[in-house]
């Protein structure tokens, strides 16, 4: 009789132990599942359209010129094709100054003077350093307050504009400041950037200024 009682106790204890293990196991699994479900999911990055990318790039480039952050500006220069600077709307790659990204970084802090072209009206040569060209010619107005246009020209006058002929398959932005009543609207200015895609990113290949010419 005693043996039967002992055996019954052993079976009961063993059963309880197994039930406890099962209960603990189930509770642990439920806890782990709850933890996994409570971890916030990281949203996938929003993919911008080409137009949105170019708008953002234009804003960043203009900001870098205004703040004179030329190290930042250099990051927008095409890694392979470099960048051309045109004083006016009529682009002449064989005459316009061209810099690779490396050359730009090299000369931006130097006083080396370059011949950029002829000033309209006088024919005088513009001979200044790269830094002075950016500050006195390229960013001659506060283009953060300009009108933005994508792949269309707002600034038009009597100057020849061959951008689309020279870069037929590329996108461009225009930052346009209208002229004043005082000068009959003839003191307008435009700053254009021409972009080319490289390895999934867009870079500047040309910076073109435009204004009323005589």
Secondary structure as GFF3:
##gff-version 3
##sequence-region A 1 214
A	DSSP	alpha_helix	2	38	.	.	.	ID=ss1
A	DSSP	alpha_helix	50	66	.	.	.	ID=ss2
A	DSSP	alpha_helix	70	74	.	.	.	ID=ss3
A	DSSP	beta_strand	83	86	.	.	.	ID=ss4
A	DSSP	beta_strand	97	99	.	.	.	ID=ss5
A	DSSP	alpha_helix	101	107	.	.	.	ID=ss6
A	DSSP	beta_strand	113	118	.	.	.	ID=ss7
A	DSSP	beta_strand	125	129	.	.	.	ID=ss8
A	DSSP	alpha_helix	130	133	.	.	.	ID=ss9
A	DSSP	pi_helix	134	138	.	.	.	ID=ss10
A	DSSP	three_ten_helix	143	145	.	.	.	ID=ss11
A	DSSP	beta_strand	147	150	.	.	.	ID=ss12
A	DSSP	alpha_helix	163	166	.	.	.	ID=ss13
A	DSSP	beta_strand	171	177	.	.	.	ID=ss14
A	DSSP	beta_strand	189	198	.	.	.	ID=ss15
A	DSSP	beta_strand	201	211	.	.	.	ID=ss16
###
